[in-house]
Amino acid sequence: MRRCEVCGHQEPAGAPDCDRCAGLVDELVEEGWRAFLLAEFGAVAPPDEQLIARMVVDEPDKHPWRVVDAAYDRLTCPECGGRLSRGPAGCASCDLANGFRYSAVEIDRPGVPPGNEHALRVNVAVTRRPYGIAATEVLVRRLSLPVLIEGRLPTTAQAQATKALARKGATEQELAAVIYADWNS
């Protein structure tokens, strides 16, 4: 794990407030999009990228989650005008798209414990769209990103204990210490 030179968090745990960390979270999604475009269309920037994005979101259950999330990023919400699925809670179009994103395929990366990709996906989704989610939940999710990116996965007991600490009012530093020490064992 590396510290962000802008915010000082373990990268990318400063997202969404730190632009650099937020960019690193977005890059996790973009890597998947580029690989998909190259594999399926032989180019990372085909001229009909928006059409491809619309086709992907029409069948999210047929594509990896990173591809689906990136496709949504390329479409504009007709209601709020932001990136589709990332608008504020209460934007009906974004809420609907945000729900559909979870039907996408999750494939664990080689060498990671089963379930790591699901945890990474949920934490990325919460970090990229924190609206309407409890601040303590967002905090734990974003602090967890560096560990999940490295391919680790907390046990159920570790995850529950961390959430319990957050609900009891543990500070960000206390939570980070638990996540970065206990979850690495």
C-alpha positions in Angstrom: 0.0 0.0 0.0 1.1 3.5 -0.8 0.2 6.8 0.7 -1.5 9.3 -1.5 0.8 12.3 -2.0 -2.3 14.6 -1.9 -4.4 13.5 1.0 -2.1 11.2 3.0 -4.5 8.3 3.1 -3.5 4.8 1.8 -4.3 5.0 -1.9 -7.2 5.2 -2.8 -8.9 5.5 0.6 -9.1 9.3 0.3 -11.9 9.0 -2.3 -14.3 10.5 -3.0 -13.0 13.7 -1.4 -9.5 13.5 -2.7 -9.5 13.9 -6.5 -6.3 11.8 -6.9 -7.8 8.9 -4.9 -11.1 9.3 -6.7 -9.3 9.0 -10.0 -7.6 5.8 -8.8 -10.9 4.3 -7.9 -12.3 5.3 -11.4 -9.2 3.8 -13.0 -10.1 0.4 -11.5 -13.3 0.6 -13.6 -11.6 2.1 -16.6 -9.0 -0.8 -16.8 -11.9 -3.2 -17.2 -13.5 -1.0 -19.9 -10.3 -0.8 -21.9 -9.6 -4.5 -21.7 -13.2 -5.2 -22.9 -13.0 -2.8 -25.8 -9.6 -4.3 -26.9 -10.8 -7.9 -26.6 -14.2 -7.3 -28.3 -13.5 -4.5 -30.8 -9.8 -4.5 -31.2 -9.4 -0.9 -30.1 -9.5 1.0 -26.8 -11.3 4.0 -28.3 -13.7 2.9 -31.0 -15.7 5.6 -32.6 -19.1 4.2 -31.4 -18.2 4.0 -27.7 -21.5 5.4 -26.6 -23.4 2.9 -28.6 -21.3 0.1 -27.1 -22.0 1.6 -23.6 -25.8 1.5 -24.3 -25.5 -2.1 -25.5 -23.7 -3.1 -22.3 -26.1 -1.5 -19.9 -29.0 -3.1 -21.8 -27.5 -6.5 -20.7 -25.6 -5.9 -17.5 -25.8 -9.5 -16.5 -23.7 -10.5 -19.5 -20.7 -8.3 -18.6 -18.1 -8.0 -15.8 -19.0 -5.3 -13.3 -16.1 -3.0 -14.2 -17.4 -3.0 -17.8 -20.9 -2.2 -16.7 -19.8 0.5 -14.3 -17.7 2.1 -17.1 -20.5 1.9 -19.6 -22.8 3.8 -17.2 -20.0 6.4 -16.8 -20.3 7.1 -20.5 -24.0 7.8 -20.5 -25.8 10.9 -19.2 -28.7 10.7 -16.8 -31.8 12.2 -18.4 -33.0 13.3 -15.0 -30.0 14.9 -13.2 -27.6 15.4 -16.1 -24.7 13.6 -14.4 -23.1 10.3 -15.1 -25.9 7.7 -15.2 -26.0 5.7 -12.0 -23.8 8.1 -10.1 -26.3 10.9 -9.5 -27.7 11.8 -6.1 -29.9 9.5 -4.1 -33.5 10.2 -5.1 -32.7 10.7 -8.8 -35.0 7.9 -10.1 -32.9 7.2 -13.2 -29.6 7.0 -11.3 -31.2 4.9 -8.5 -32.6 2.4 -11.1 -29.3 2.2 -13.0 -27.4 1.9 -9.7 -29.6 -1.1 -8.8 -29.1 -2.7 -12.3 -25.3 -2.5 -11.9 -25.4 -5.2 -9.3 -26.6 -7.8 -11.9 -23.2 -7.6 -13.6 -20.8 -10.5 -13.5 -18.2 -10.8 -10.7 -15.1 -12.8 -11.5 -12.4 -13.0 -8.8 -9.0 -12.1 -10.0 -6.3 -14.8 -10.0 -4.7 -15.3 -6.6 -7.4 -13.6 -4.5 -9.7 -15.3 -2.0 -13.2 -16.1 -3.3 -15.4 -13.1 -2.6 -12.7 -10.5 -3.0 -14.1 -9.2 -6.2 -17.6 -8.8 -4.7 -16.2 -6.9 -1.8 -14.1 -4.7 -4.1 -17.1 -4.1 -6.3 -19.4 -3.0 -3.5 -16.7 -0.8 -1.9 -16.0 0.9 -5.3 -19.7 1.4 -5.9 -20.2 3.0 -2.5 -17.1 5.2 -2.8 -18.1 6.4 -6.2 -21.8 7.0 -5.2 -21.9 7.7 -1.5 -25.2 9.5 -1.6 -27.8 8.3 0.9 -25.4 5.9 2.6 -24.5 6.3 6.2 -21.2 8.2 6.7 -19.8 5.4 8.8 -20.5 2.9 6.1 -18.8 5.1 3.5 -15.8 5.5 5.8 -15.4 1.8 6.3 -15.9 1.0 2.6 -13.3 3.6 1.4 -10.8 2.7 4.1 -11.1 -1.0 3.0 -10.3 -0.3 -0.6 -6.4 -0.5 -0.3 -6.6 -3.9 1.4 -9.1 -5.3 -1.1 -7.1 -4.0 -4.1 -4.1 -5.9 -2.8 -6.2 -9.0 -2.9 -7.0 -9.5 0.7 -10.4 -10.2 2.2 -11.4 -9.8 5.8 -13.1 -12.7 7.6 -16.8 -12.2 8.4 -15.8 -11.7 12.0 -13.2 -9.0 11.1 -15.7 -7.2 8.9 -18.4 -7.3 11.5 -16.1 -6.1 14.3 -14.9 -3.2 12.2 -18.4 -2.1 11.4 -19.3 -2.4 15.1 -16.3 -0.2 15.9 -17.5 2.4 13.4 -21.1 2.4 14.8 -19.6 2.9 18.3 -17.9 6.1 17.0 -14.4 4.9 16.4 -12.3 7.6 14.7 -11.0 7.3 11.2 -7.5 6.6 12.5 -8.7 3.9 14.8 -10.7 2.2 12.0 -7.7 2.5 9.6 -5.4 0.9 12.2 -7.8 -2.1 12.5 -8.3 -2.5 8.8 -4.7 -2.2 7.8 -3.3 -4.3 10.6 -6.0 -6.9 11.4 -7.2 -7.5 7.9 -3.7 -8.1 6.6 -3.2 -11.1 8.9 
